[in-house]
Amino acid sequence: MPTQKTNQSLKTEQPIGIFDSGIGGLTVAHAIHQLMPAETLVYFGDTAHLPYGEKSTAAIKSYSLHIADFLLKHKCKIIVIACNTASAIAWKVVHDHVGSKIDVINVIDPVVNAVVKSKAKHVGVIGTNNTVKTNVYADKILEANNMLQVSSLATPLLAPMIEEGFFNNKISKTIINDYLSRPKLKNIDSLILACTHYPLIKSEIESYYKGKATIIDSAEIVAQHVKQVLQNKKLLNKGEARKHHFFVSDYTQSFEKSTRFFFKGKIKLELQNIWKAF
């Protein structure tokens, strides 16, 4: 993942911008907050258009560019695309659009690097239809090490199920077990959760495998990568975090509930329609 030269106009106290189609990116935001509590976050959940996994390529690129501009206006010093689908489809256009000003981090490359350095031999990948269709994980992993075996499976029901609050119950267990028992994932030793929603069902996935497969959660890996980039650019905040801002393009009760789960205390969602220019 290419990075830019340090922009001398950026200040350490500026916020980290993060976006996703919904609540999934909160897993990444939470990991970043845990690792770097001094950093201020500006999060945009595009709940009006979720799930991105079922949207066209053109739409995802358009949404992502609009959100990137929105985060720039909020003076973010780095942008994290906390969505696998947007990372696979729109990272390059966002990078080309704002990359001369700030770094744009996707959630795919840090995970691929971690997998290639691991002891994995047969890697499973589960994600949305769009993410799996791009074959981005398999292509990048095999480009780095063509001795690995990669098996990808689209699991389109999982993200909307999580958005509706159906996890850690009988419904989610039935759906998860049905997907994971598919022949495509037979004999894997590692499983990439290629959707930032999926860490919310990580315990259920681990329960299915009972230690027979390593579950690779992107949130902590991406947080470590973001910290490294900020350190390299001398942009880590040395003061205290200011007020975090959580914007949504459409209010949903599940989003507010999830935000308060990850960020203790009262979090006020800010409704923001950035699509007026469409």
N, C-alpha and C positions, 0 to 999 in steps of 0.2 A: 504494500500500500504506500504510494508516494506521499511525502509530506513536503510542505513548503518551507521556505526560509522564514525566520522569525519576522513577523510584522512588528516593526518598532512602535507602532501606534497602539498596540494592544497592551492592556494593563492587567496585572495579576488579579485585581479585584473584580474584573468582569466575569459574568456568569458562564456556566457551561450550558449550551443549548442541546436539548434532547428531543427527538420526536418519534412517534410511532402512530399506528392507526388507532390504537386504543390503550388498554391497560397493560399489555404485554411489556411495553418499554419501561414500565414502572419497576420491573425486576432489575433492569440495567441502571435506572436512576437510583434505586435503593443501594445497589452495589457500589456505585460511584460515591454516594453520600456516606456510606459506611467506611469506605477506604479514604475518602478525602472530605471529612466533615467541615472543613473550612471553606469549601467551595459552595457558591450560590448556584442554584439550578433554575433554569427556565425550561419547562416541559410543555410540549404541545401534543395532545392526543387528538388525532383526527377522527373522532368518533362519528362524525357525519358520514364518513366514507368507509367505515370498517365493514368487513375485513378486506384488507388490501389483497389478500390471496385470491380473491375472486374478481378483481378489477383488471381492466385492460392495461397493457404496458404504457400506452400514451397517457392514460388517466393517472397512473402511479407517478410517472415522471412529472406531470403537471402539478399534482398535489405536492410532491416533494420540493419542487422549485419554489412554489408559493410559501411553503412552510420555512424553507431556508431563508428566504427574504424576510419573513416575519422575525425569525430568530436573529438575523443581522440587525434589524431595527431595534431589537432589545439588547444590542451591543454584546452579544455572546462572543467569547474568545475562541470557541471551538464548537463544532456541531457533531453530535453523535446520532447517526441514523440507527435508532434502537429497534429496528424492524428488519427481519431477514428478507422479506419480499422487496421492500424499498431498497435495501442494501444491494440485492442482486440485480434489480432492474434500474434503479435511479441513482446509484452512487456516482457513476461517472458523470452524468449530466449535472448533478449538484456540485461535484468537485470542479468541473469545468466552469460552472457559473459563479461560484464564490471562493474557489480554492486559492485565488490570488490574494484574498483577504484573510482567510482563516482555514485551519485544517478541518477536513471532513472525515470522520471515522465511520467505517461500516462495521457490522457485527460479524462478518464472515471471515475476513482475513486473519484476525487474531485467533479465532477458533481453529482455523485450518493449520496455522503455525503450531498451535498447541498439540493438535492431533498428530501431526507429522513427527513431532519431537517425542511423542508418547510411545508406549510399547504395543499400540494397537496393530492388529493384522487384518481384521475384517470389521470395517466401520459401517454402522447403520446410520441413516439420516432420515429424520421425520420432519415434515414441514408442510406448509400450505401448497396448494396446487401450483401456484406461480413459482414459488421458490424451487420446488422439485423439478418443475418443467424446465427451468433454466439450466439444471444440472451443474450449478455453480460449485457446490461443495465437491462433488466427484471430480470435476475438471481440475479444480485447484489442488485437491489432495493428490490426485494421480500425476499432475504436473510436477509436484514436489517429490513424490515417491511412487513410482509406477508398480512397486511390488505390493502395495496395499490393495485390498479388495474393498470396494464401496458399494453398498446397496441402499438405494433411496426409495422411500415410500411416502406418497402424498397422504396426509391425514387431515382432510379439510374440515371435519366436524369439530376438531379439538379447539381451535381458536374461538369460534362463535359460542361453543359450549362454555368455555372459560369466561368469555365476556358476559354471559348471562348468569354467571355465578355457580355453574354446575361443576364443582370439583370437590374431591374428597367425599364422594357419596356413591350410592349404588349405580346411579346413571353413568357417572364418569368412569367408574371401574369397569362397567360393561363395555363401553365404547373403547376405552384405552386397551383393555385386554383383547378385544376383537382385532384392533389394528396391529398390536404387537405380536399377535399369534400368526400373522400372515406369513406365508412361505418366504416372501421377499426378505424378511429379517431373520431368517433361520441361521443359527450358528454365528451371529455377530458377537464380538467381544467388547465393542464400544458403541455407544449410541449418541449421536449429536442431536440435541434438541434445537432444531433449525427454525425455531420460532420463539420470540422472546416471551410469548404467553406461556410456553410449556414449563418453565421452572415452577409455575404455580401448581403443576401436577407431577412434579419431579418425584415426590415421595411415593405416589401411586405407581409410577413407572419403575422405581427402584423395587417396590414391593413385588411387581410382576417378575422382574429378573432375579431377585433374591441373590444379588451379588455376582451373578454369572456374566454381567456386562457392566462396564464402566459408563455411567451416565454423564455426558459432557454438557455442562450448563454454561452458556455463553456469558452470563451476566458478570461473574467475577473475572473471567478472562478479559472481557472488554474493559472493565473498570481498571484493571492493571495496565492495559495498553494505553488508555486515556491518560493515566497518571504518568506513564513513561514519556508520552508525547509532550505533556505539559512541563515535565521536568526538563526535557531536552530543549524546550523553547523558553525556559526560565519564566513560565507563566503560572506556576503553582501559587495559590493565594497564601500569603503569610499572615493575613489578618483573620477576622472572623466572618463567617457566612452571614449574608444579609437575608432578607425574606425570600424564600423560594416562591416561584410563580408556576401554577399549574393551569394551563389553558386547554380548553376543549372546544371543538367546533360544533358540538352538540352535547347537551347535558345528558348524562346517564347516571342513574343511581348506583349501578355497579362500579362505575369509574370512581365516584366519590368515595364509596365504601373501600375500594381497593387502595386508593390514595391514602386514606386515613389509616389503613392497615400497615402500609409500608412506612409512612411518615407520621409517627405518633402525634396526637394532639389534633386540634381543629385545623383542617386544611380547607380553604375556600377555593372552589373551582371558579375560574374566570372564563365565561363564555365569550368566544372570539370568532366572529365570522370574517375570515380572510378571503372568502370566495366572491366578494362583491365585484371584483374586477373581471370575473369570468364572463 
